Amino acid sequence: MHWKATTILICIYGILKEFRPATPFLTPYLISSYKNLTLDEVYGQIFPFWTYSYMIFLVPIFFLTDILRYKPVVVLEGACLCCTWALLVWGEGVRQMQLMQICFGLASASEIAYYSYMYAIVDEKNYRRVTSYIRSAALVGKLFAFALAQFLVSTETGSYLLLNQISLGAVCIVFFIALALPRVPSPRVRQEVQEELVSEQESQHGQQGLTRGEVERRKLDRGVRNYLITTFKNFQIYKENMVVLKWSVWWALASCGIFQIYNYIQALWLEMQPDPSNVENGLTEFMNTLTGTYVEDFISRMLWIFQSRECSARQEISFAW
């Protein structure tokens, strides 16, 4: 499949993945007559499961994404989102809602595959274009979801249950799109190493009389060792480039803060909006996402202008000398 067709497919995946109108009204839904949970149960016994499951799954998913070549982890994210909203629609009680949060934690950890999948498909010269496409797709999905959610709630044409049913339909489509994505081929260098190992082990088999099982075991051990060495070398970038290290640290800290705010902000909104017939969570999320999009675009343009002027100034200085 051509990389442009794959880009379109992954963007559709991103739009539908974030098209979850139930998200802004999750807490009101859980404490409503549909689930009959208390606020203490939601924030004391249910939501913490997402935090800890996300933390536990994140590291193994990080390594599995590279080992399995992205697509299986993307499929896993789609499957976990389906399980999450199936439990929200049909599940009952604290235990099933805790399981729902564990599934969502695994889906959140698997999101890394969505943002890195295209980098393994396209050439490096197209990285910026692809990055803008996949991030824009996620933002578009959120904006449409939040707008639809607020419209249905404000006009009383849809219930909280309907929002979750729409979300379930969207993530089910996402799962099938993930299955249709092309597999990411192994890097050429890694293939050459594997071929080298095969020939080497075949030679050893002929010379030393090793069994086929022993050859396969040694080949696997050698492959794992080479993968760990390569991964360790990739971490050397933090030693060589402190900017990348600082960016990574700030990104991690900001992400932790954002996740905790999103996880518990709806309790504050409940206190600020005591009238259940006038809940504007969707509007708040919509404006938040829209404002963030404009600010991000403005900063990106300013950085581009600054870099262009800096480059022009350097050229003028070099010509003057």
N, C-alpha and C positions, 0 to 999 in steps of 0.2 A: 504493500500500500504506500502511495506517495505521502511524503511527510506533510504536505498541505492538507490532504484528506484526513490524515491522522490528527492534525491540529484541530480541524473542524470537529471531529468526533470527540476529542478530549475536551474541547470547549463546551460542546453540548452536555457532556458528562458533568463539567463544572457548574454549568447553569442549573441543571436539574438537581445536582447534589446539594446545592445551597438553596434550592427552591423548597423550603420547608416553612410554610406559613404558621405552623404550630409553635415554632421556637419562641417567639416573643410572649406567647400566652401559655407556656408550659406550666408554670406554677399555678395560675388560676385554674387551669384544667385539672391538675392533680388534686387540688383542694375543693373542687366543685363536686356536684352530686354524681358525676361520672365515675370518679375514683374514691371519693369519700375519705381522703387522707387529711391529716391535720398539718398545719404549717411546721410544727415541731418534728413530725415524722419526715416531712419532705426535706428539711434542711439539716436535721440531726441524724437520720438513718438512711436516707436515699441518695441525696446529692454527693455526699463525701465518697461514695463508691466510684463515681466518675473520676474524681481527683486521683485516688490511689490506683485505680486500674489503668488510667492513662500513664501514670508514672511508671508502673510495673511493665506495661507493654511497650513503652517507647524505645527502650534500648534494644530488645530483641528484634523489633520491627525495623529499626534502623539498619541492622546487619542483614536481616532477611530481605529487605528491599533490594539490596545490591546482589545478594547471592541468588535470589530467585528471578532477578531481572525485571523488577517493577510490576509487570502485569498481574501476577498472582496476588500481590499486595493490594493493587487497585481493586481487583475482584473481591478481595477480603473486605475492603472498606465498604463496597456496595452491599455485600451480604450482611455485614454488621449493622449498617443503616437500616436494612430491611427488617432485621430482627428487633432493632430498637423500636421502630414505629409499629411493628406488629404487636409488641408487648404493650406499647402505649395505647393501642386501639383495643386490644382484647385482654390484656393482662389485668389482674386485680391483686390488691394487697401489697404490703411492703416488700415481701420477698421477690415478687415478680418485678416490681419497680426497681429493686436493687439490681436484679439481673439485667434489666433494661439499661441501667447506668453503666454496668460493666461492658455490655455490648457497645454502648456509645463511646466508652473510653477506648476500646480497641479500634473502633472506627476513627476516632480522633487521632490516635497514634499512627494509623495507617494512612492518614492524609498526606504524609510526607511523600508517598509514592505518586500521588496526583501531581504535586508540584515539581517532582524531579523526573517524571516519566518522559516528557518531551525532550529533555536535555540528552537523553540517550538515543533519541531518534534523529534529531536535526543536527546540522553542522553548527560549529561554534559561532559562525558569523550571524546566525539567525537567533541566537540566544535571547537578545533583547526583545525582538519582535514576539517570540514565543512567550516570554515572561509576561509581557504586557497583555497578550491574548488570554492566557490562562487565569491571570489575576483579574482581568476585566470580566471574564466569564463568571467567576465566583461572585464578584460584586453585583453584576446584573441579576444573577439568580437571587441574591439576598434582597435587592431592592424590589423586585417584582413580588417576592414572597411576603415581605413586610407590608407592602402596599395592599396586596390582596387580603392579607389577614386583617388589617385595620378596617378595610372597606366592609368585609363580611361581618365583623364584630360591631362596627359603628352603625351599620344599616340593619343589624339584627337579621340578616338574610342567611347567616351561617352560624353554627355553634362551634364551641371549642372541639367537639368530637369531629366535626366536619373538617376542621383545619388539620387535625391529625390524620384523617383519612386521605386528604389531598396529599399530605406529606408522604404517607405510605405509598401512594400511587407513584409519586415522583421518584422515590428512592428505589422502587421496584424496576422502573425503567432504567435507572442508573445502573443497576446490577447487570441488566442485559447488554447495555452499552459497554460496560467493562469487559464482558465476555467477548464482544466483537472487536475489541482493540487488538492490533497486531502485537505479536510477541517481540520483545526487544532482543536482538541477536547479541551473543557474547562478543566482547571486544576482540578485534583481530589479534592483538598481542596475547590475550589470554588463550585464544585458540591455538596460537603457535606454541605457547608453553605446554598446553595439553597434548598437542601432537608430539612435542619433544619428549614429554613424560611417557607417552604410550610407546614410542619407539625405544626409549631407554629401558623401560620395564620389559618390553618384548625381548630385547637383547639379553637382559639379565635372566629372563625366563629360559631362553635357549641355552645360556651358558651355565646357569646354576641349577636348573631343573626345578624352579619354583612352581608351585601349583597356581592355577588361574586365580583362585581365591586370594592367595598371598599377593599376587601381582596387583589385583584390584584394591586390596587393602593398602598396600604401599602407595599406589597411585593416589588413593583418596587422602592418605596422610600427607603426602607431598603437596597435593592441591590445597588442603586446608592450611598447611604451613605457609605456602606461597601467598594465599589470600590474606592471612594475618599479617605477613610481612608487608604486603602491598598496602593494607589498611593502615598499618603503623606509619609507613612512609607518607601516606596522604595527610596524616596528622602533623607532619613536619611543617606544613604550611603555616601553622600557628607560631612556630618558632621563627620562620623566615619572614613572615609578614604580620606585624603586630596589629595592623589595621583590621585584618580579618579576625584576629582574636578579639579585639575590642568590639567589633561589630557583632560577633557571635555572642559575647557576654551580654551586651546590651539587649540584643534580640531575645535571648533566653529570659532575662529579667523582665522585659516588657511583656513577653508572652505569658509568663506566670501571673503577672498582675492583671492582665486582660482576662485570662481564664477565670481567675477568682472573682473578678468584678461581674463578668457575665453569668457566673454560676449563682451569685447571691443577690444581684441587683433587683430581681423581680420582687423580692421580699420588701425592699424599700418602696418600690412602686405600689405595692399593695397598701402600704401605710399612707402614701401620698394620694391614692385614689380609692377612698373608702366606698364610693358608689360603684357597685359591680356592673351597672349598666353604662358606665362612662369610663371605660378602660382604654388607654391610648398607648399601650406597650408597642404596638406595631408602628405607630407614627413616630414614637421615640427612636426605635431601632432604625427606621427608614431615614430619619434626619441625621442620626449618628453616622450611618453608613455613607449617606450622600455627602455630608460635610467632610468625612475622612477621605472620600474619593477626591473631592476638589482640592483639599489641602495637599494630598499626596501628589496630585497632578501639578499643582502650583510649585511645590518644592522641586519636583523633577525637572520642570521647565527652567526654573531659576538655576539649578545646578548645571543644566545643559548650556544655558547662556553664559554662565560663569566660566565653564570649561572652554567654551568656544572663544571667549574673549582672552582667556589666559593663553590659549594656543596661538591666537593671532598676535598677541603681544610678544610671545617668544619668537615667532617668525620675524616680526619687525626688528627685534633686537639682533637676531642673527644676521639679517640683511644689512643692518647698520654697521655691524662689525665687519 
